[in-house]
């Protein structure tokens, strides 16, 4: 018999093992909810799966009685827009400042300690400042995401640039490259897949800051809705919203990984055709 | 006036003297192999030739002028590893060398100029036997193929000097013999001046026209960094015989084991 560490599940076994913990959680919830509801039918803490289902239907597929909007989609669109702006600006800042810091010693001496200091400011501590300065609209929420994630991405990309073997940078110079050409043709293409990695890692934090900002001041958005219905102990809305946010985050992470494999096969040890090298 | 001339060259890092009183001159087209114990300044000397280190004292001249203190397209280099760009295919790795000097802000060539550059790059890769791997990433190539690529890349812009920093150190003996053949062939064809660092003394004897040994002349056991190394042997390789080889092995502090290992390597190489 092979050692445990050398045994691998087959493809069907793998799917089963992947789904098992999710199924167990749902099952455990259903049982616990059943027990509570049999003792007190008006219990709000663990609503039954059917009442969660009808809440989802109400939020996603019926127009709201008050505004006529399909609330889940309105909230999702509002949140995703804020997230896209915040993450997009962070990624762009990270790319520009990270590469400049990594490649040009004068910029690094100038900016690197400053970025480190910025990254140590707890973003939530300056949220009131953002609301005061940028108002309660979209801008302050986007700025919170940028403040929260850009310094991390900048620092990460700076160290990724510094990890590029100096041999490559010297080699490019011996082939006649200018500083700009080294950045454009040697550093940038090697940093882009690492940027996607950094964005994937910062997505969790981006969602955190988004929901925090929406919870405090917003009129729509996934975070806003969760904190709004909390007043009525509407667990039947909160739980599917949380699951929906998790699913969205998972899809983004998955999509970014697929994009990275598609665009930068060399980074994943694949050949140009995408087969294992 | 010599092509390259070192005049009383010193290199120090604080109290640590790496090189001292290196005075030597080199003519165009020579193939110089450099051997020496680890940490004896071979690589430092190569870095000065490359322009990423500057002499602490003395002068290093190219055609009578101080060498530029940053790398440029006059001096090609092949390192032991990391010499090629991992995100570009074999063909793109050579193409980029044609693009850098000619293309401006975009760093790329287009249209007719790109076609011409591609043809030239393909030809250069044929010369090193990589025509069947044009579309592969470096990670898909063996160590020997990567070094062939690195050499093709370094030579395509016709630099005056080629610097090789233990380029074949990580290769199998059989592959290494092939690479020696290729290097000699390209050197004869281009007439370029070559400096090659090697750990392998027999390689140093076999290749090239001139062998340098870097070693410390003075040594203070209480302060090993006080004195630097210099060129202790400067031999036209044609005149080497077996006794010289043995004498050099001794001077390199070559312990017996090392010598035997080298002789074994040599046998393998000649088989």
Interface residues (C-beta under 8 A of the other chain):
Chain A: X165 X167 X168 X170 X171 X172 X173 X174 X175 X176 X177 X178 X180 X181 X184 X185 X186 X189 X190 X264 X265 X266 X267 X269 X271 X272 X277
Chain B: X50 X52 X70 X71 X72 X73 X75 X76 X77 X79 X81 X82 X83 X84 X85 X86 X87 X89 X96 X97 X99 X100 X101 X103 X105 X106 X107 X108 X135 X136 X137 X139 X140 X150 X153 X154 X157 X159
